[in-house]
Amino acid sequence: PNIMAAPQWLASGAGKVFQTLGQCKGEERRRELVAQLGQSENAEDVFQQSAVTLWSMLLDAHKAKKFAAAEGQVLPVLSLCLSSRIEKVLGTALPTVDLNDTTAQKELEEARNSGNSSKVAEALLALAAARLCSGLPLPEVSDLVRQALTLVPGEALEAAACNVLANVYILMGQGKDAVRSVKQGLSALRARGGKKILEVPLLHTLMSASFLRHDTDEALRACQEVALLCKEVKDPAVLALAEGCTALAHLANDEQGPAEKVLETSLKSLNDADGKILLLGALQEVSFAIGKPVSAVKAASDLLALERKRGTKEGIARALLLVSASDSGAAEAPKTAEEAKQQFASLGDKLGEALALIALGKVQLSQQVSMALQTAKEAMNAFGHPAGQGFASSLMCLAQLRQEDPKASERSAREALSLFQDANHRAGQALAELLVRKSQQLSQKPKECKIVIDDARVAHVEISGVCTPKSLEAVLQALHHARCKEGVKAVVLLLQGSKGPVSPAGYPGTAGGLTAAPDSQALASGTFLLGLRTLGLPCVVACCGKIAGPAWGLVLAADYRIAAASSSFILPLWGPPECFGDLVGHTVAMQLCYTQGPVSALTMLEYGVIHQCQKGEDDTKRAAAEVARRIASTPSLACHQSTTMLSPAIETYASLVARGGVRA
């Protein structure tokens, strides 16, 4: 058969092996890009979004099925399905290649004996495919492909060899080289003339290479070019699948509206049941990714109904899994997840069963946390892939966060991070790093603010950046009582900053890990400052740990500030900027507002923000107590008459914070 009659060099023979694996790699990277869109600081939302990459593990089934599985028995990749449809419409096909290494080597020897360079090139590509499937290192496979390419310059087979080489580069993670090779193949094909539709598989390879390089604009352009070429075929199913590929590229390019609109339009114009199944799967992914669970469930349910009519067990199992994963809060989600698990178990598909366990555990997370933890452990044992085990460990971490067990959750999060690193899974690594932060924040749960009054009539208040509002109120009442009844003369604030990481907004984590409410703590700190102001007492603060967020108010309100050398101050300064100039001086205030990140205590001493820097926390607290006792024993000191707490600037600061004028 004429190799230029249709794009069979990519859909059949040796080229099919490389095209399939290259497209699967591109699909895997596209899902990673989708998973990273609009990530928040809510761990459960990020887990839900990142879980879209779990499906990539099912792509290995293409290799397990010897690249000849019927549609429905493997996870569909729209670009591969489109190439298959075009091949059927054009009505020609090349015989499948024998992936046996010995047979391929024998055919190569026969081709060399014939003296035909084209036959030798084809045999080299067949041998490269066989050795790729047998586990030969990719650099050695690429050497065989390059040999084939040197034998057919200017011939029809040159485009095929360039495409194969580009897919090898994609598998090696070399996107730039893949793009160069694809463009060489396109130039060779266009130089020979003929049907433009033959460019489709090469353009799909360009799409995958662009996803590999995170160049979603170029990937989208390639998909749109394919859609234009498919109009020549004048087949509604082919055009609809091409539009589906374009929609997924729109989604990866963070163009959510066009992605949904293109798919809905394509579905309305399509009567082919198999095509509808493919597009409904894409619509479910788009709806899920843009935060429309109801639309995602509807698309998945319609998909399930069509799969039941088609009767493919693998397709039914995947559709059940999609329905349960689309909205974990739906009433039917537990039932469908359990049914999906049983369906995969009946097929002997361990990977599918593990994916169903993840979906089931996510459903149980909001209802029965202990069962979710047990299900996650089952999934951990069921997965044979480090990325899957990473998601199972992440699910365990989420359950432990809900149980408010910071040590266990951090242990699970770090295990997940290690597994994702082993798998080189970027979206998973971002999820695991977030879970580590949430676990550390959970250990920083609000503490009780405490007060002790010593013999020198100095009130020692133990306070942290995250204290419960009730304890702050109780301490204020105790201070007012001590002021009136016991004659307290000064206050020492023993300020313990965050020991763990702080949020990007410069605010330490609060209780609950997943549902921290820093704004409520900010309001409480403003109210506390206003209450402290009414005492009119000199105030000394001893700073330890990381000073961030509303804790800055306690530092700025003090008359005398001492910090441990190990402490750090997270900038920019937190609070209403109009007050900073009066509190620390306009030059210093500008510096503190423009600087980003942690600043050492010694630097703050140079700025004049703090007055002393002590070696350790014990020394800091001791020095603060001595200064406060000296102030208390000397009524004539000026700070008794004009404390910082009574200045208009701190009054404005505290009032704005207490009214919610500053967001944490």
N, C-alpha and C positions, 0 to 999 in steps of 0.2 A: 504493500500500500504506500501511497505517496505521503511522506512525512509532513508535507506542507498542506495536506488537504484539510486538516483540523488541528487544534492544539493538543494532539494525542501525546506528544513527547512529554507533556506535563501531567496528563491524566492517565496515561498508561505506561507500561514498560518501566525502565529504570528511573525515568524522570518523575514518575508518580511517587516513588519512595521519598525522593528529596523534596518534591513540592509539598507532599503531605506533612513531612516533619517540619519544613520551613514555615508553612502556614500555621501549624500547631504552635510553633514558637512565637510567631507573630500574635496569634490569638492570646497566648499566655501573657505576653507583654501588654497587649491592649487591655486585658482585664486588670492588670496591675495599675495601669494608668487610670482606669475607671474607679478602682478602689481608693485611689488617693485624692479623688475630687472632693473638695469641700469638707475635709476632715475637721472634726470639732474636738473639744476636750472631753466629750462624753464617751467613756470607754465602751459602753454597750453599743452606741451608734457606730463607732469606729469598727468594732468587731463585726457588726452586721454588714457594713460597707465592705470591709476587707474580705469577708467570706465569699464574695463573688469570685475570688481567685482560687477557691477550693475546687471549683469545677475544672480548673486546668489539669488537675491530676487525672481526670477521666480521659484526657486526650491521649494518654499512653496506650489506650485501647486500640488506636489506629495501627500501632506497631504490632500489638499482640494479635490482631486479626489479620496480619500479613497484608495490610493495605488493600484488602479486597472485601471488607465487611459491607453488607447491605445497609443502606441509609436507615437509621433507627436503632441499629445495633451498637453504634458508637456515638459519642457526643458530636453533634453536627458542628462543622465550621462552615459558615455561609460561603466563603470564597471557594472552598473545595466543592461544596454542593453546586455552586454556580458553574464551575468548570465541568463537572459531571453532566449537568443539564445541557450545556452548550455542546458537549461531545455527542449526547444523544440526539440533539436537534440536527447536527450536521451529519449524523448517520454513519460515521466511520470510527474504527477503533483499532489500535494495535494490540497484538497479543501481550498478555501479562508477562513480566520478566520472572525468571527463575532465580530466587534469592539464595540458591545453594552456591557456596563459594567454589566448590570443585567444578560444578557445571559451568559457572561463569568463566573460570580459568581455562577450561577446555574450549569454550566458544571463542575466547580471545586468541588462543593459539591457532584455531581454524581460520579466524579472520586475518591474522597476520600472514598465514600461508597463502591466503587468496590474493594478497597484495592490494586490497581495496581499502583506502584510508578511511572512508566513511564507515565501513563495517568494523574496522579496528576501533574507531572512535565510539561507536555504539557498544561494542563489546567492553571497552574500558569503562563506560558509564554503568553498564550492567554489573561489572566486577566491583566498581566503587559502591554501588547500591548493596550488593551482597555483603561486602566487607563492613559497610556501615551498620547493617543489621546484625552482623556477628560481633560487633563491639570494637572494631578497629578504630584507633584514635583518629579524630577528625583531621589533623594536619596530613596524615598519610592518605586519607580519603581524598582530600583536596588535591594532592599531588597527582592521583590517578585522573581526576577531572581535568586538571590543567594539561595533562598529556593528551587527552581527548580533544581539548580545545585547540591545541597547536596543529592537529591533523586536519581540521576542517575550516580553515579561514575562508570566508567568503561563501561558504556553502550553507544550505538550509539548516544543517545540524549545528552550525555555530551558535545560533540563537538558543537552541536546546542546551548546549554545553555551558553557555554563559548563565542560563537560568539555573542549571544544576549547581554551578560554582557559587552563584549568589546565595542559594539556599544553604550550601555548606558554610559560607561565611556567616549567615544568620545563625546557624546552629553553634558556630564558634563565638558568637556574640560580637562580630565585627561588622557593625551596621554600615559604616562608611565604605568598606570594601564591597559589601553586598550591593549597595546603591551603584557603585561604579560598574560592577559586573552586569547588573540589570540594564543599565543604560547602554552598555556595549552590545548586549543582546538585542535591545530595541533598535539600535542603529543598524545592526546586521539584518534584522527582519524587515525594516522599512526600506533598506537599500534594494532588497529583492522584489519589493512591491507585493501585490496580492491583497487578500482580505485583511482589513484592519482588525477583525474580530480575533485574529490569531495573536494579537498583542495582549489579550486579557490575562492569561496566566502570568506573563512577565510583569504586568502592572500590579497583579496581586502580590507578586514577590517584592516589588517596590514598596507596596503598602506595608508588608511585614517588616521590611528593612527600616522603613520610616518609623514604625512603632518602636522598633528596637532602639532607635536613636532619639526617641521621645519627640520626633518631628511630626506631630499630629496634623499640622497644616498640609504637609506633603502627602501624608497617608490619605487625608480627605480628598486632596486633589486627584490622586491616583484612582480612588474609588469613584469619584464623579466622572472621570474619563472612561472608566469601565462601563458605567451606566449609560453613557452616550454611545459607546460602541455596541452595547447590547441591544440598542434600538434597531440595529441592522438585522438582527435575528428575527424580529417580529414575532416573538413568542412571549405571551404575557407572564408566564412563570419565570422565564429567564430574566426579564426586565424587573420583575418584582424582587427577585433574589438580589439583583444588582443594587436596587434601591435599599434593600435591607442591609447590605454591606456598607453603603453610604451612611445609613442611619447610625450604625455602630461606630463608624469613624467620627460622625458628628458628636456622639456621646463622649468618646475618648478625647475630643477636642473641647470638651466642656460647653458644647452647644446643645443644651438639653431640649429646648423647644423644637428646633428643626428635627432632631432625632425622633421624637415622638410623633411629630406631624407626618414625616416621611413614611414611617411604618404604618400608621393608621391609614394613610392614603393608599399604600401598596396593598394592604389587606383587603380594602374595599373593592379593588379592581381585580382580585385574584379568586379564581374558582377551584384551583388545584389544591386538593386536600393536603398532599405532602408538602407543597410550598407553604400553605397556611401554617402547618406545624412549625416549620422553620422560622417563619416571621413572627408567630406568636411567642416563640421562645425568646426572640430578640426583643419583642415588645415588653415581655415580662422583665427582662434585664434592665431595659431603659426605665420603665416605671419604678422598679425597685431602687435603681441608682438615684433617681431624682426625688425620692421620698414620697411616692404615691402608692402606698400599700394596697389600697382598694383596687386600683387599676392593675397592679401587679397580680393580685389574687385572681381577678377576672380573666386576665390573659392566660395565667397558668391553668385555671379551671377549663377554659375553652380548649387549651392545648391538651389537657387530660381527656376531655371528651373525644377529641379527634384521635388521640392515641389508642383509646379503648376501641374505637371503630376499626382502626388499622390492625390492632391486635398484636403489636410487637411488645413483648414483655419488657425488654430493656427500656423502650420508650415510655411505657406506662409507669415504670419505677421512677424514671427521671422526672416525669410530669408530676407524680405524687410528691416527690421531694421538692419540686419547685413551688407547688401549692403551699406546702407547710412552711417553706423558708420565706415566702413572700410577705407574710404577716404573722410573726410569732405570737401576737396577742389575739389572733382570731380564735373563735370558739372551736372550730374544727381542726385547728393546727395540730394538737396532740394526736388526734386520731389519724390524720393523713401522714404524719411523720412516722408513726408506728407502722402503718400500712406500707409505707415506702421501705422501711427497714425489713419487714417480712418479705416484700417482693424481691429485694436485692438478695436476701438470704436464700430464697428459693432458687435464684439464678446462680448461686455460688459466687456472687460478686462481693468480695470482702471490702473493696474500696467503696463501692456504693453503699454497703451496709454501714461503714464508718461515717460516710457523709450524712446518712440518715440519722445516725446517733448524734452528730453535731447539731442537726436541725432540731431533733427532739430535745436535746439538752438546752438549747436556746429557748425553746417554748417553755420548758419547765422552770427556767431561771426566774421568771416573774411570778410563778405560782408555788413551786415546791423546790426550794433551793437545795435541800439535801439530796433530792432525787437528781437534780441537775448535776450535782457534783459527782454522783455515782455514774451517771450516764457519760459524763466527760471522761471519767477513768476508763470506762468500757471502750470509748472511742480511741483513747490513747493506746490501748492494747490492740485495737483493730487496725489502726493505720500502720502501714509499712513504710511510709514516706515521712521524712523529717518535717516537711511543711505541714502535713496533716496532723502530726503529733504536736506541732507548735500551736495549731488552732485548738486542739483538744486541751492542751495545757493552758491556753488563754481562757478557754471556757471555764476551766477549773478555777483560775484566778478570779474571774468575774463572780463565780459563786462564793468564793471565799471573801471577796470584798463585800458582798451582800451580807455575809455572816459576820462582818467586821473583825476579821482575823488577819491583821496586817502582816504578821510574820509568814503565815502559810501562803498568803496571796503574793507576797514579794518573791517567795521561793518559786512558786509556780510561774510568775511572770519572767523571772530570770531564766528558768528552764526553757520557757517558750522562746525567749530571745536567742538563747544558744542554738535551739533547733532551727529557728528561722535563718540564723547566720550560716548554719551548716548547709541549708537549702538555697542560700543566696536569694531569699525571698524578701524583697524590699518592703512591700506593703505590710507583711507580717512583722518585720523588724520595727516599723513605725508603730504598729499596734502594741507590740511587746514593750517598747520603750515607754509608751503612754501608760501601760498597766504597771510598770515599775514605779513610775511617778505617782500614780494613784495609790499604790500600796504604801509608798513612803508618806504620802499625804495623810493616809488613814491613821498612821501612827502619830500624826500631829493633831489628833482630835482635840476639841476644846477642853481645856483644863479648868479646874476650879481656881478662881482668884482668891488668894488667902491674905490675911492681915495679922500681924503680930506687933504689939506695942511694948517697947523695952522700958527699962528704968529711967532712961534719959528723956522720956516722953517723945520718942521718935517712933512713928508708925512705919513698919516695914511691910510693903505690899508686894507679894509675889504675883506677877502678872506675865502673861505671854501674849504673843500676837494673836492667839485664838483662845479666848476665854469665854465661858458661857455667859450670856447676858444676865442670867439670874445671879451668878456669883459676883459679877461686876456691881449689880445693884445692891447686893448684900454688903459688899465691901464699902460702898459709898455710905450706906446707912451706919456702918460701924465707925467709919471715919468721922462722920458728923457727931455721933454720940461721944466718941473719944475727944473730939475738939471741944465739945461743950462740958463734958463731965470730968475728963481726965487732963485737960489742958495740953493736948498734943501740940508741939511747937514746930515740927517738920515732918516731911514724908519722904521715904526712900522707896522708889519704884524699882524692884528687882526684875528687870525686863528680860525675859528669856525668848529670844527670837527663834525662828524655825531652824531645826537641825537638818531637815531634809531639803529637797529641792523646792524652789518656789515656782509659781505659775508664770507664764509669759508676761502677765500684767504686773509682775512684781509682788505677788501676794501669796503667802504661804497657804498650803492646803488646809482644809477644814474637815470636820467629821463626815463620815459617810462615804468618802472617797469618790463615789459616783455622783453624789447629789450635793456636793459642797455648795454653800450659799455665802460667798464672801461678802456680798452686799449687806446682809443682815448683821454680820460682824462689824462692818464699817459703821453702820448706824449706831450699833451698841458702843463702839469706841468713841464716837462723837458725843453721845449722851454721857458717857463716863467722864470725858474731859470737861463737859459743862458742869457736871456734879462736883468734880474735883476743884473746879475754878471757884465755886461758891465757898470753899473752905478758906481761901486766901492764905494758904500756908506755903512756905518755901518748899521746893520739891527738888530732890536729887535723883537722877536715874542712873542705874547700872546696867549697861547693855551687854548681852551675850548672844552668840548665835547670829543668825541672819535677820537683819532688821529690814522689813519690807511691808508694803501696804499700810494699813491703819496703825501699825506699830510706830510708824514715823511720827504720828501725832503725840504720842507719849514722850518721844525724844525731844521734839520741838517745844513742848510745853514745860520742860524742866528748866530750873534755874541753873543747875550745875549738871554736866553730863560726863560720865565716865564710861569707858568701853574697854572690854578685854581685847588684847592684841589679836586673838583668834577670831573675833567677830567681824562681820562684813555688812556693809550697808548697800542695799539694792537700789540703784538709781534707774530712772529719774525719780526725784523726790515725789512722794505721794501726797496729794491734798490739793486744795485750791491755790493756784499759783500767785494770786494777788496778795497772799499773806506772807510769802516766803521772804521778800525783801526786808520787811520789818523784823522778821524772826532771826534771820542769819546774815543779813546784809545783802544788798542788791548784787554785788559782784559775785559773791559765793553762791547766791540763789540761782543766778544765771548758769553758773558752772554745774550746779547740781541738777538743773533741769535739762541741760543738753547732754550730760553724760549718760551712757547706757551701761547696765550691767553692775556687777558687784565692785565695791570700792573698799579697800582695807581701812581698819581703824586708824592706822598711822596717817593715811591720806586725809581722813576726816579731821584728824588733829591738826594737820597743816592748814586745812581750810578754816580752822577755828570753830567748826561745828561742835566738836567735843572739847572738853577741857583737860581731861587726863586719859592716858592709855596705860592700862595695867597688864601685867604679864599673863595672868590666868583668870578664870572666872571667880575663884575664891578671893584672890587679891582684889578684884574689881568690886565685889560685894563688900569686902572689908573696908576698902577705901571710901566707898559711898556712905557706909554707916558712920565712919569717922567724920566725914564732911558734914553730914546731917546733924550729928551730935554737937559739933562745933557751932553750927548755925543755931541749934536749939538752945545752947547754953549762952549765946550772945545776942540778947534781944535788940541791941543797938545796931546790928548789921542792917544795911540798906535793904537787903532782900526781904526783910520782914515787912517793910512798908510798901515796896513796889516789886512784887513777884512777877515773873514772866507770865504766870497763870492769869494775872489780872490785866495783862496788856490787851489793847483792842485787837491786835493782830491774832492772838490765840483765841480770843472770843469769836472773831469772824471765822477762823479756821474750824473751831469746834461746832459752831452753829450751822455752817454749811454742811459739814459731814453728818451731823445729827439729823438734818432735814433731808438727807439723801442727795445732796447737791454734788457729791463726788462718788463715782462708781468704783468699786473695788475690782 
